[in-house]
């Protein structure tokens, strides 16, 4: 078992069961982090969404505590926070599930590049879709352009 901690960044998939980022980090100490990106919001959360998120994070923190872990919840820009956490704890790997919006992909790409420069390899996984968008192609291997009725 490696003693170097790994970071698991939870985002829209607040679950422990069938969590590819957690599965990838098996065999080493893990820092489980949720970043509340209020300053870099991709979609503003309304009152009901904030209520749901608070209760979901509290429930997840209880589930993690029940197995001897801890969920760290931090506020701010993930682009600044994750590299700082990785450097502070000496993490050499970070894991998360993918987001698919253009601005989200751009942020994730920048975070991966920053972590790599620090010596921390970042890996992302499909944790929400049956197929990755780039896997759904025509017989010719191109993306679909015309959608007909099923």
C-alpha positions as a printed Julia matrix, in Angstrom:
150×3 Matrix{Float64}:
   0.0    0.0     0.0
   1.36   3.39   -1.0
   1.64   5.92    1.84
   1.43   8.86   -0.56
  -2.08  10.26   -0.33
  -4.37  10.58   -3.31
  -7.02  13.26   -3.76
 -10.56  12.29   -4.7
 -12.48  15.34   -5.86
 -16.23  14.73   -5.63
 -18.48  16.98   -7.67
 -21.89  16.18   -9.12
 -21.74  12.52   -8.13
 -22.01  12.49   -4.35
 -21.88   8.77   -3.78
 -19.52   6.15   -2.43
 -20.94   3.07   -4.15
 -19.82   2.63   -7.75
 -17.63   5.74   -7.53
 -14.85   5.37  -10.13
 -12.65   8.05   -8.56
 -12.67   6.22   -5.23
 -12.1    2.85   -6.88
  -9.04   4.23   -8.68
  -7.58   5.49   -5.41
  -7.8    2.15   -3.61
  -4.75   1.03   -1.68
  -3.55   4.39   -0.43
  -4.59   7.14    1.99
  -7.27   9.35    0.41
  -8.27  12.96    0.88
 -11.89  13.3    -0.19
 -12.69  16.87   -1.19
 -15.78  18.75   -2.34
 -15.15  22.26   -3.69
 -18.08  24.65   -3.55
 -17.18  26.76   -6.57
 -19.21  29.87   -5.74
 -16.79  32.23   -7.45
 -16.61  30.18  -10.64
 -20.15  28.92  -10.92
 -21.1   27.17  -14.11
 -24.75  27.36  -13.2
 -26.06  29.38  -10.31
 -27.74  27.33   -7.61
 -31.16  28.41   -6.42
 -32.44  28.05   -2.88
 -33.82  24.54   -3.33
 -30.59  23.34   -4.97
 -28.48  24.83   -2.18
 -30.75  23.14    0.4
 -30.41  19.79   -1.39
 -26.64  20.15   -1.71
 -26.17  20.98    1.97
 -28.16  17.94    3.08
 -26.49  15.68    0.5
 -23.02  16.75    1.6
 -23.94  16.23    5.27
 -25.23  12.73    4.5
 -22.13  11.93    2.44
 -19.87  13.2     5.23
 -21.68  10.87    7.67
 -21.25   7.91    5.28
 -17.54   8.65    4.88
 -17.09   9.06    8.65
 -18.79   5.69    9.19
 -15.97   4.0     7.26
 -13.23   5.97    9.02
 -12.74   8.83    6.56
 -13.49  12.52    6.32
 -15.05  14.76    3.69
 -13.39  18.15    3.4
 -15.67  20.85    2.01
 -13.95  24.01    0.82
 -15.18  27.13   -0.96
 -13.51  28.91   -3.82
 -12.01  28.21   -7.21
 -11.04  24.59   -7.73
  -8.23  25.78  -10.03
  -6.54  27.39   -7.03
  -7.63  25.01   -4.28
  -6.77  21.58   -5.69
  -3.13  22.35   -6.55
  -2.7   23.89   -3.09
  -4.14  20.79   -1.41
  -1.99  18.47   -3.54
   1.15  20.39   -2.69
   0.34  20.63    1.02
  -0.28  16.88    1.47
   2.27  15.63   -1.06
  -0.34  13.94   -3.24
   1.02  12.34   -6.39
  -2.38  11.43   -7.84
  -5.83  13.04   -8.05
  -9.05  11.51   -9.3
 -12.47  12.8   -10.26
 -15.38  12.12  -12.58
 -15.75  14.18  -15.72
 -17.98  17.13  -16.38
 -19.02  17.76  -19.96
 -19.77  21.47  -20.37
 -17.23  23.4   -22.44
 -16.26  25.76  -19.6
 -16.08  22.84  -17.17
 -13.81  20.87  -19.49
 -11.56  23.92  -19.82
 -11.25  24.26  -16.04
 -10.54  20.55  -15.61
  -7.89  20.66  -18.34
  -6.14  23.58  -16.63
  -6.27  21.83  -13.26
  -4.78  18.65  -14.74
  -1.95  20.65  -16.33
  -1.19  22.53  -13.1
  -1.19  19.35  -11.04
   1.09  17.61  -13.54
   3.65  20.42  -13.29
   3.6   19.85   -9.5
   4.24  16.14   -9.99
   0.66  15.06   -9.34
  -0.99  12.97  -12.06
  -4.71  13.68  -12.46
  -7.11  11.12  -13.9
 -10.77  11.62  -14.69
 -13.47   9.04  -15.28
 -16.94   8.68  -16.71
 -19.12   8.44  -13.65
 -22.42   9.73  -14.97
 -23.06   8.6   -18.54
 -23.64   5.28  -20.25
 -21.34   6.38  -23.09
 -18.86   9.2   -23.42
 -20.04  11.8   -25.98
 -17.07  11.08  -28.26
 -17.93   7.36  -28.32
 -21.32   7.89  -29.96
 -20.47   8.06  -33.66
 -21.84   7.04  -37.04
 -20.6    3.97  -38.95
 -18.06   6.24  -40.6
 -16.69   7.27  -37.22
 -18.02  10.84  -37.35
 -20.34  12.48  -34.8
 -24.06  12.27  -35.54
 -25.39  15.38  -37.29
 -28.96  14.4   -38.04
 -31.23  12.99  -35.35
 -34.39  11.19  -36.38
 -37.25   9.79  -34.35
 -36.64   6.53  -32.57
